[in-house]
Amino acid sequence: MDAGWLEAVARGLTAGAEKHPGETWRQIPPKEHAARAMRHLNLYRTGDRKDTHLINAAMRCMMAYATEKARREERA
């Protein structure tokens, strides 16, 4: 695992937690997180470098995974 990538994801998650306290991301459905990840990937693919799209996509994928996992565990 690339340490720089991991650090960038951690910084992004910390900034998000400060901007949106209370883990509100857990209330967003997994499919919405995935859609937002795809939006970031598509922006990156089209050449947009104004934002940290790859990091944002990685964070959204983590959020999609975590919310999907939590939903499965609730059903079990």
C-alpha positions as CSV (number, residue, x, y, z in Angstrom):
1,M,0.0,0.0,0.0
2,D,1.3,3.4,-0.9
3,A,2.0,5.4,2.2
4,G,1.4,8.7,0.5
5,W,-2.0,7.6,-0.8
6,L,-3.0,6.3,2.7
7,E,-1.9,9.7,4.2
8,A,-4.0,11.6,1.6
9,V,-7.0,9.5,2.3
10,A,-6.6,10.0,6.1
11,R,-6.3,13.8,5.5
12,G,-9.4,13.7,3.4
13,L,-11.4,11.8,5.9
14,T,-10.3,14.1,8.7
15,A,-11.3,17.2,6.7
16,G,-14.6,15.6,5.9
17,A,-15.2,14.7,9.6
18,E,-14.5,18.3,10.5
19,K,-16.8,19.7,7.8
20,H,-19.6,17.1,8.5
21,P,-19.4,16.0,12.1
22,G,-21.3,13.0,13.4
23,E,-20.4,10.5,10.7
24,T,-23.3,11.6,8.5
25,W,-21.8,9.7,5.6
26,R,-23.2,6.5,7.2
27,Q,-26.7,7.7,6.4
28,I,-26.0,7.8,2.7
29,P,-26.8,4.6,0.8
30,P,-24.0,2.6,-0.6
31,K,-25.1,3.1,-4.2
32,E,-24.9,6.9,-3.7
33,H,-21.4,6.6,-2.4
34,A,-20.5,4.5,-5.4
35,A,-22.1,7.0,-7.8
36,R,-20.1,9.8,-6.2
37,A,-16.9,7.8,-6.5
38,M,-17.7,7.3,-10.2
39,R,-18.3,11.0,-10.7
40,H,-14.8,11.7,-9.2
41,L,-13.2,9.0,-11.4
42,N,-14.9,10.3,-14.5
43,L,-13.8,13.9,-13.8
44,Y,-10.2,12.6,-13.3
45,R,-10.5,10.6,-16.6
46,T,-11.6,13.7,-18.5
47,G,-8.5,15.6,-17.3
48,D,-9.9,17.6,-14.4
49,R,-7.1,18.1,-11.9
50,K,-8.8,20.9,-9.9
51,D,-9.7,18.5,-7.1
52,T,-8.1,15.3,-5.6
53,H,-10.5,13.1,-7.5
54,L,-8.6,9.9,-7.0
55,I,-8.5,10.4,-3.3
56,N,-12.1,11.4,-3.1
57,A,-13.1,8.3,-5.1
58,A,-11.1,6.1,-2.8
59,M,-12.9,7.6,0.2
60,R,-16.3,7.1,-1.4
61,C,-15.5,3.5,-2.2
62,M,-14.5,3.0,1.5
63,M,-17.8,4.6,2.5
64,A,-19.8,2.4,0.1
65,Y,-18.1,-0.7,1.4
66,A,-18.6,0.2,5.0
67,T,-22.3,1.1,4.6
68,E,-23.0,-2.0,2.6
69,K,-21.2,-4.1,5.2
70,A,-23.2,-2.5,8.0
71,R,-26.5,-3.1,6.2
72,R,-25.6,-6.8,5.6
73,E,-24.7,-7.2,9.3
74,E,-28.0,-5.6,10.4
75,R,-29.9,-8.2,8.3
76,A,-28.0,-11.1,9.7
